[in-house]
Amino acid sequence: VQLQASGGGLVQAGESLRLSCAASERTIGAFDMGWFRQAPGKERDFVAAISSRGGSTYYADSVKGRFTISREYGKNMMYLQMNSLKPEDTAVYYCVATRGRYGSRWSSYDYWGQGTQVTVSS
């Protein structure tokens, strides 16, 4: 499975962005998926995850209430709607997928893409 994240860019604090993740295979519908991010000089952090059927979601406390994860099964797509962006949200965002159960650790996932840069100016 190949994953490709897109939609990053430069925005001002308070603005919104929507990240997209395109999967190469329709079987992605059976995978739990998620987003991680990594800021310069920092560890990679969990952002959000969604179950294979989309009925369950999980968010890091730092983004809860501002970010929304969703899926579009017919197009093998996953999204991350990011509202009320803050400078501390600046990072490279990675989409990930697992045949197992989603979690907050990078090691829980089997596949990941190259990432898309999000920069939030103050």
Buried (B, 14 or more C-beta within 10 A) or exposed (E): BEBBBBBBEEBEEEBEBEBBBBBEBEEBBEBBBBBBBBBEEEEBBBBBBBBBEBEEBBBBEBBEEBBBBBBEEEEBBBBBBBBEBBEEBBBBBBBBBBEEEBBBEBEBBEBBBEBBEBBBEE
